[in-house]
Amino acid sequence: MDPLTKSAPEQRITERLDFLANGGEIADLLRNADFSRSPLGSPVDWSPSLKTLMATVLPVEAQIVLFWGPEFVALYNEAYAPSIGEKHPRALGRPAIENWAELWDDLEPLLRGVRESGKTFSAKDRPFYIERHGCGETVYFDVSYSAVREADGSVGGVLCVVTETTQRVQFEHRQAFLLELSQALPSITEPANLTAFVLRRLAEELDARRVYFAEHHAGDTTLCVQQSHPPAPGRNPTLAPYSPADKQRLLAGHPLAQSAADRDFNVLHIPVVRNGALEAVLVIECRALQLFSEFATQLAEETAKLAWGWITHARAEIALRASSAQLSAMFDQAGAGIAVYDDTWRLSRINDRYCEIVGRGREQLLGREFQELNPTDANSECEQRLGSGQPFENTRRYERPNGTSVWVQNHMTPLLDEQRAVTGMIGVCVDISERVRAEAELRELNEGLEDRVATMVAQREAAVAQLHEAHKMEMVGQLTGGIAHDFNNLLTPIMASMELIRRRLPDERYTKLIDGALQAADRARILVGRLLTFARRQTLKPQAVTLSMLMREMRDLIQRSLGPLVEVVIDIPNDLPTVFIDPHQLELAVLNLAVNARDAMQDGGRLKIVAELNDLPDNAIIGLSGGQYVHLMVVDSGSGMSEETLRHCVEPFYSTKGVGKGTGLGLSMVQGLLMQSGGGFDIASDLGQGTRVSLWLPTTEAPATCEQPEVGEDVPLAPRPVHVLLVDDEALVRETTSLQLHDLGYEVTDVDSAAAALALIEGGLVPDVLVTDHIMENKTGAQLAQELRQQMPDLPVLIITGYANLTPMQISDFEVLAKPFRRRDIAARLAQMCAASGPA
């Protein structure tokens, strides 16, 4: 019927429902609903106050629910309906107790308090337990409950304006939990204790029935349960085999949820996949009525990745300690005498058999120079061969202090770094006195045969000794570098995530906590850099540096680090030639030496940093070729070192500062930097007189490279629309780096392999910049960049790496950024690259 032809009663009803005109779907439900059993009665008969309020509430996009009358009848708008899930539409127009029964004991006092007092109630992130999607869950809302009055001044109902904050609260909760783990796990060194801590905390966090890790044993295809929380000694130690479909899902890295009617709990399986293999599964059991939410699943996935990385790292450290102990035992118990010389050709380590052969005690030998222990006629040829990286051997008669003599067969092998620079020497000596006497008797009968046999024996023993030492040093370098690489890949997403969170947290208390965590992560990054430098696997970026300017810029930092009790004197002539070295690593090296000096001057003192130009002949400094060098000296007036400490101070992991106060890598890092840069290192110290550390820095005729200093926390954003192709096979590194780049204004396409990147390029993608990891399966980042450069010669390339030790040929003209990096680092590097490449 046309409105113009409606009867008068119908026309009046329509006019009395005009307040629903802009109410959308909710208004339609209210028009057509049967309100005969509702305490409110038909909408036609509602009070003017209620009609006016509903006319205002229904079109609003904010989430609003109105509880009217003493029965708290629920009336709400469309924006609110999704927040109650399956309760809509049956809750509309019905008393709240009928549909909010599960939280009525919580909700009713709030509503009644507002209705009776007329005072507004508000709260941020207020938790409520609600059943809205077939199961119970805890949700969070920002709420404001206000009394609504009738025309006579009495309270007609309670107006509730709400905003659901569940996702944000759960995200913050998850990040806080992961931060707690990240801070606690580094201090737990035993894998069993580490696993127990993670399982206990995760069980507490998720209110789980039981949590455990199951992992593969070598040569076994079954998954075995090693630890659980709470412990279950009577349970089957192996997991039931997965179906092919379930196993495929786990191998793809997807969680698997299982429920069964024949048991009183549900199970969530979180896979840990590395290199395409299922290494372990984190299994979580919960009560049958409790289902796994998206929050619980994400928390479990991130916990599994974080925990398994630390568990495997702890196991690797135990294996490293065992291997080091075994190597040390082999050294000490060897039947031959073994002596190790450092880069200054001073005796740094010997075994008991060596002392027996030469007839002297350790205190008489350690720290002595090679020239003192060997006759002059043998020194020249030996030093020449060893200095050029070639082994040397001889047989000679050695006079002992007690007047006896011994015939010794010596096999001396140079120790070389990655650049084949000599960093020391190892000598193996065998007492052949009995053999020499026997040979003298046999020489008269068959002198020619004896000579050949002696030569063959000596060559064979030399080859065995060389092979043994080469294997030992290679294993130590690979293991140290590998651990540092894993640390860098762990630190990269941790630092990126914390920086992203910090930018979005308005609460100063939490930003201070995150700043502290970032400082701790920076200290970890420095420690990893020391490990890589010791392993000679740090990718250095040497450049021409003005030493006087660099030291002046460091003066305030050094003074603050040393405190008011230490006088700092820096005397660097301005007319020195530029030196060719990585400036950031040199800064770190000098700061390390300054901090060491501070620790040696507990009651204050003086630190001098001076430099001079040296023209050195060949072998003036052991292992250093002749030429022009800047001699940088760091001298303190501290307590100095004993001869024993001085002999060991540059050994990796050797520290005199006590447990927890030093890594033992500081001097090793400085020495490694100089050796890797073609320079020299020496340290001299007298107990009670102080210490002098000498660094010989190679010079260059190139002009100094200018760098723009970083200013505060300001970072350059994308200068224009720039499309970045991001390639990294570590999911967490890739995700957090992508978020950082988005935050800086870049458009990002991210993939997990070089093959996937090439497929996108073939499909038509034209990136403005390539940002790629280096160490990846099948194809490295440098190989990918070189292949893309064939198609796009001007494509800017940034290689992000935690370990690569890239050669100049691999680097080409690519930019390299070491993991882990801060937001400002990658922002500055990309802005520089974009500026150099010009607008697209």
Residue pairs with C-beta under 8 A, 6 or more apart in sequence:
1 10
3 11
3 14
6 14
13 44
16 44
17 31
17 43
17 44
19 51
19 52
19 54
19 55
20 27
20 30
20 31
20 43
20 54
20 55
20 58
21 27
21 55
22 55
22 58
22 59
23 30
23 54
23 55
23 58
23 59
23 77
24 58
24 59
24 78
25 78
26 58
26 76
26 77
26 78
26 81
26 92
27 58
29 89
29 92
30 43
30 75
30 92
30 93
31 43
33 92
33 93
35 41
35 42
35 43
35 93
36 42
38 73
38 93
38 94
39 69
39 71
39 73
39 95
40 46
40 50
40 68
40 69
40 73
40 93
43 51
46 54
47 150
47 151
47 156
48 151
49 148
49 149
49 150
49 151
49 156
50 68
50 156
50 157
53 66
53 148
53 159
54 66
54 75
57 64
57 66
57 75
57 76
57 77
57 159
58 77
58 78
59 77
60 77
60 79
61 79
62 79
62 161
62 163
63 77
63 79
63 80
63 83
63 161
63 162
63 163
63 164
64 76
64 77
64 79
64 80
64 159
64 160
64 161
64 162
65 74
65 75
65 76
65 80
65 160
65 162
66 74
66 75
66 76
66 148
66 157
66 158
66 159
66 160
67 73
67 74
67 75
67 96
67 111
67 157
67 158
67 160
68 75
68 148
68 156
68 157
69 156
69 157
70 115
71 95
71 96
71 97
72 95
72 96
72 97
72 108
72 111
72 157
72 158
73 93
73 94
73 95
73 96
73 157
74 91
74 92
74 93
74 94
74 95
74 96
74 99
75 92
75 93
76 91
76 92
80 162
81 88
81 89
82 88
83 132
83 141
83 162
83 164
84 91
84 99
84 130
84 132
85 132
85 133
86 132
86 133
86 134
87 99
87 100
87 132
90 99
91 98
91 99
91 100
96 104
96 107
96 108
96 111
97 104
97 108
100 107
100 130
102 129
102 130
102 131
102 136
103 128
103 129
103 130
106 128
106 129
107 128
110 121
110 145
111 145
111 158
113 119
113 121
114 120
114 121
114 145
114 146
114 147
114 158
115 147
115 155
115 157
115 158
116 155
117 147
118 147
118 149
118 155
119 147
120 144
120 145
120 146
120 147
121 143
121 144
121 145
122 143
122 144
122 145
123 142
123 143
124 142
124 165
125 140
125 141
125 142
125 165
125 169
126 140
126 141
126 142
126 143
127 138
127 139
127 140
128 138
128 139
128 140
128 141
129 136
129 137
129 138
129 139
130 136
130 137
130 139
131 137
135 289
135 290
135 291
136 289
136 290
137 293
139 164
139 166
140 164
140 165
140 166
140 168
140 169
140 170
141 162
141 163
141 164
141 165
141 166
142 162
142 163
142 165
143 160
143 161
143 162
144 160
144 161
144 162
145 158
145 159
145 160
146 158
146 159
146 161
147 155
147 157
147 158
147 159
148 155
148 156
148 157
148 158
148 159
149 155
149 156
150 156
170 295
173 295
174 295
174 298
174 299
174 302
175 497
175 501
177 201
177 205
177 299
177 303
178 299
178 302
178 303
178 306
179 498
179 517
180 201
181 198
181 201
181 303
181 306
181 307
182 306
182 494
182 517
183 517
183 520
184 197
185 194
185 197
185 198
185 306
185 307
185 310
186 310
186 524
188 194
188 197
188 310
188 314
189 314
189 317
190 314
191 311
191 314
191 315
191 318
192 227
194 307
194 310
194 311
194 314
195 213
195 226
195 227
195 307
195 311
196 227
196 229
198 303
198 307
198 311
199 211
199 212
199 213
199 227
199 228
199 229
200 229
202 208
202 211
202 229
202 284
202 299
202 300
202 303
203 210
203 211
203 229
203 230
205 299
206 284
206 286
206 296
206 299
206 300
207 286
207 290
208 284
208 285
208 286
209 265
209 285
209 286
209 287
210 228
210 229
210 230
210 232
210 284
210 285
211 228
211 229
211 282
211 283
211 284
211 285
212 225
212 226
212 227
212 228
212 229
212 232
212 282
212 283
213 225
213 226
213 227
213 280
213 281
213 282
213 283
213 308
213 311
214 223
214 224
214 225
214 226
214 238
214 239
214 280
214 281
214 283
215 223
215 224
215 226
215 279
215 280
215 281
216 222
216 223
216 224
216 278
216 279
216 280
217 224
222 238
222 239
222 241
223 238
223 239
223 280
223 281
224 237
224 238
224 239
225 235
225 236
225 237
225 238
225 239
225 283
228 235
239 281
239 283
242 250
242 256
246 256
246 269
247 278
249 256
250 256
250 269
250 271
250 273
250 278
250 281
251 271
251 273
251 276
251 278
252 273
253 271
253 273
253 731
254 271
255 268
255 269
255 270
255 271
255 297
255 300
255 301
256 268
256 269
256 271
257 266
257 267
257 268
257 269
257 292
257 297
258 266
258 267
258 268
258 269
259 266
259 267
259 288
263 288
264 287
264 288
265 285
265 286
265 287
265 288
266 285
266 286
266 287
266 288
266 290
266 291
266 292
267 283
267 284
267 285
267 286
268 283
268 284
268 286
268 292
268 296
268 297
268 300
269 281
269 282
269 283
270 281
270 282
270 283
270 284
270 297
270 300
270 301
270 304
271 278
271 280
271 281
271 304
272 278
272 279
272 280
272 281
272 282
272 304
272 305
272 308
273 279
275 777
279 308
280 304
280 308
282 300
282 303
282 304
282 307
282 308
284 292
284 296
284 300
286 292
305 732
309 486
309 490
313 483
313 486
313 487
316 479
316 483
317 483
320 479
320 483
323 475
323 479
324 476
327 472
331 338
331 349
331 351
332 351
332 352
333 351
334 351
334 353
335 353
336 353
336 428
336 429
336 430
336 465
337 350
337 351
337 353
337 354
337 355
337 356
337 357
337 358
337 408
337 428
337 429
337 430
337 431
338 350
338 351
338 353
338 354
338 426
338 427
338 428
338 429
339 347
339 349
339 350
339 354
339 426
339 427
339 429
340 347
340 348
340 349
340 350
340 424
340 425
340 426
340 427
341 347
341 348
341 370
341 424
341 425
341 426
341 427
342 348
342 423
342 424
342 650
343 422
343 423
343 424
343 622
343 623
343 671
343 675
343 680
343 681
344 369
344 621
344 622
344 682
345 369
345 370
345 371
345 424
345 425
345 622
346 367
346 368
346 369
346 370
346 647
347 365
347 366
347 367
347 368
347 369
347 370
347 373
347 647
348 366
348 367
348 424
348 647
348 648
348 651
349 366
349 647
350 362
350 365
350 366
354 365
354 429
355 361
355 362
355 365
357 398
357 406
357 408
357 429
357 431
358 365
358 373
358 398
358 400
358 406
358 408
359 400
359 401
359 402
359 404
359 406
360 400
360 401
365 373
366 643
366 644
366 647
367 643
367 646
367 647
370 379
370 382
370 383
370 425
371 379
374 382
375 396
378 394
378 396
381 392
382 392
382 394
382 412
383 619
385 391
385 392
386 392
386 412
386 414
386 422
386 425
387 414
387 422
387 618
387 619
387 622
387 623
389 414
389 416
389 420
389 422
390 414
391 411
391 412
391 413
391 414
391 462
391 466
392 412
393 409
393 410
393 411
393 412
393 458
393 462
394 409
394 410
395 407
395 408
395 409
395 410
395 432
395 458
396 407
396 408
396 410
397 405
397 406
397 407
397 408
398 405
398 406
398 407
398 408
399 405
400 406
406 431
406 433
407 431
407 432
407 433
407 435
407 436
408 429
408 430
408 431
408 432
409 429
409 430
409 432
409 458
409 461
410 427
410 428
410 429
411 427
411 428
411 429
411 458
411 461
411 462
411 465
411 466
412 425
412 426
412 427
412 428
413 425
413 426
413 427
413 428
413 462
413 465
413 466
413 469
414 422
414 424
414 425
415 422
415 423
415 424
415 425
415 426
415 469
415 473
416 422
416 423
417 423
417 536
417 672
417 675
417 676
418 536
418 537
418 676
418 805
419 536
419 675
419 676
419 678
421 623
421 675
421 676
421 678
422 622
422 623
423 623
423 671
423 675
424 623
426 465
426 469
428 461
428 462
428 465
430 461
439 450
439 454
442 450
443 450
476 535
477 535
477 536
477 537
478 535
480 531
480 534
480 535
480 537
480 652
481 531
481 532
481 535
481 537
481 803
481 805
482 803
483 531
484 528
484 531
484 532
484 535
484 537
484 802
484 803
485 775
485 802
485 803
487 524
487 528
487 531
487 802
488 525
488 528
488 802
488 803
488 818
488 819
488 820
489 730
489 733
489 802
489 819
491 521
491 524
491 525
491 528
491 819
491 820
492 730
492 733
492 736
492 737
492 800
492 802
492 819
492 820
492 821
493 730
493 732
493 733
493 735
493 736
493 737
494 521
494 820
495 518
495 521
495 522
495 525
495 820
495 821
495 822
496 733
496 736
496 737
496 739
496 740
496 820
496 823
497 736
498 514
498 517
498 518
498 521
499 518
499 740
499 822
499 823
500 736
500 739
500 740
500 743
501 514
502 511
502 514
502 515
502 518
503 743
505 511
505 514
518 822
521 820
522 822
525 820
526 588
527 663
527 665
528 802
528 820
529 538
529 585
529 588
529 669
529 818
530 663
530 665
530 666
530 668
530 669
531 665
532 538
532 803
533 585
533 668
533 669
533 672
533 673
533 676
534 652
534 665
534 668
534 669
534 672
535 672
536 672
536 675
536 676
536 805
537 803
537 805
538 585
538 672
538 673
538 676
538 805
538 818
539 801
539 804
539 805
539 806
539 811
539 816
539 818
540 581
540 582
540 585
540 673
540 676
540 677
541 582
541 584
541 816
542 580
542 581
542 582
542 677
543 580
543 581
543 582
543 583
543 705
544 578
544 579
544 580
544 700
544 702
544 703
544 704
544 705
545 578
545 579
545 580
545 581
545 583
545 586
545 704
545 705
546 578
546 704
547 572
547 576
547 578
547 579
547 611
547 630
547 632
547 697
548 572
548 573
548 574
548 576
548 611
549 704
550 583
550 586
550 587
551 570
551 572
551 590
551 609
551 611
552 570
552 572
554 587
554 590
554 591
555 568
555 570
557 591
558 568
558 570
558 590
558 591
558 594
558 607
558 609
559 568
561 591
561 594
561 595
561 598
562 568
562 594
562 595
562 597
562 598
562 607
563 598
565 601
565 603
565 604
565 605
566 597
566 598
566 601
566 604
566 605
566 606
566 607
567 604
567 605
567 606
567 607
568 607
568 609
569 606
569 607
569 608
569 609
569 610
570 608
570 609
570 610
571 608
571 609
571 610
571 611
572 609
572 610
572 611
573 611
573 612
576 611
576 613
576 630
577 613
577 628
577 630
577 699
577 700
577 701
578 699
578 700
578 701
578 702
578 703
578 704
579 630
579 697
579 698
579 699
579 700
580 677
580 678
580 697
580 698
580 699
580 700
580 702
581 673
581 677
581 679
581 697
581 698
582 673
582 677
583 707
585 673
586 673
586 697
588 669
589 669
589 670
589 673
589 674
589 695
590 609
590 632
590 634
592 666
592 667
592 669
592 670
593 634
593 666
593 670
593 693
594 607
594 609
594 634
595 666
596 666
596 667
596 691
597 605
597 607
597 634
597 636
597 638
597 691
598 607
599 638
599 657
600 636
600 638
600 639
600 640
600 690
600 691
601 607
601 636
601 637
601 638
601 639
602 639
605 636
605 637
605 638
605 690
606 636
606 637
607 634
607 635
607 636
607 637
608 633
608 634
608 635
608 636
609 632
609 633
609 634
609 635
610 632
610 633
610 635
611 630
611 631
611 632
611 633
612 630
612 631
613 628
613 629
613 630
613 631
613 699
614 628
614 629
614 630
614 631
614 696
615 627
615 628
616 624
616 626
616 627
616 628
616 629
616 696
617 626
618 625
618 626
619 626
620 626
621 680
621 682
621 696
623 675
623 680
624 679
624 680
624 696
627 698
627 699
628 699
629 679
629 680
629 696
629 697
629 698
629 699
630 696
630 697
630 699
631 694
631 695
631 696
631 697
632 694
632 695
632 696
632 697
633 692
633 693
633 694
633 695
634 692
634 693
634 695
635 690
635 691
635 692
635 693
636 690
636 691
637 690
638 690
638 691
639 687
639 688
639 690
640 685
640 686
640 687
640 688
640 689
640 690
640 691
641 649
641 656
641 685
641 687
641 691
642 687
645 656
645 685
646 683
646 684
646 685
648 654
649 656
649 667
649 683
650 667
650 668
650 671
650 681
650 683
651 664
651 668
652 664
652 665
652 668
653 663
653 664
653 665
653 668
654 664
655 661
655 662
655 663
655 664
656 662
667 683
670 681
670 693
670 695
671 681
674 680
674 681
674 695
674 696
674 697
675 681
677 697
677 698
678 698
679 695
679 696
679 697
679 698
680 694
680 695
680 696
681 693
681 694
681 695
681 696
682 693
682 694
683 691
683 692
683 693
683 694
684 691
684 692
684 694
685 691
685 692
708 828
710 824
710 828
713 824
715 744
715 823
715 824
715 827
715 828
716 827
716 828
716 831
717 744
717 745
717 827
717 831
718 744
718 745
718 746
718 830
718 831
718 834
719 831
719 834
719 835
720 834
720 839
720 840
721 747
721 840
722 745
722 746
722 747
722 768
722 769
722 830
722 834
722 840
723 746
723 747
723 748
723 749
723 766
723 767
723 768
723 769
724 741
724 746
724 747
724 748
724 749
724 767
724 768
724 769
724 770
724 771
724 830
725 749
725 750
725 751
725 757
725 760
725 765
725 767
725 769
725 770
725 771
725 772
726 734
726 737
726 738
726 741
726 748
726 749
726 750
726 751
726 771
726 772
727 750
727 751
727 752
727 753
727 754
727 756
727 757
727 770
727 771
727 772
727 773
727 776
727 781
727 784
728 734
728 737
728 750
728 752
728 772
728 773
728 776
728 800
729 752
729 753
729 773
729 776
729 777
730 773
731 752
733 773
733 819
734 750
734 752
735 750
737 750
737 771
737 800
737 826
738 748
738 750
740 823
740 826
741 748
741 771
741 826
741 830
742 748
743 823
744 823
744 826
744 827
744 830
746 769
746 830
749 760
749 765
749 767
751 757
751 760
753 776
753 777
753 778
753 779
754 772
754 776
754 778
754 779
754 780
754 781
754 783
754 784
755 778
755 779
757 770
757 772
757 784
757 788
758 784
758 787
758 788
761 767
761 788
761 791
766 792
767 795
768 796
768 834
768 837
768 840
769 795
769 796
769 797
769 798
769 830
769 833
769 834
769 837
770 784
770 785
770 788
770 795
770 796
770 797
770 798
771 798
771 800
771 826
771 830
772 781
772 784
772 785
772 797
772 798
772 799
772 800
773 781
773 799
773 800
773 801
774 780
774 781
774 782
774 799
774 800
774 801
774 803
774 804
774 806
775 781
775 801
775 802
775 803
775 804
780 804
780 810
781 799
781 800
781 801
782 799
782 804
782 806
782 810
782 811
782 812
782 814
785 795
785 797
785 799
785 812
785 814
786 812
788 795
788 797
789 795
789 797
794 837
796 815
796 833
796 834
796 836
796 837
797 814
797 815
798 814
798 815
798 816
798 817
798 826
798 829
798 830
798 833
799 806
799 811
799 814
799 815
799 816
799 817
800 816
800 817
800 818
800 819
800 821
800 826
801 816
801 817
801 818
801 819
802 818
802 819
802 820
804 810
804 816
806 816
815 829
815 833
817 825
817 826
817 829
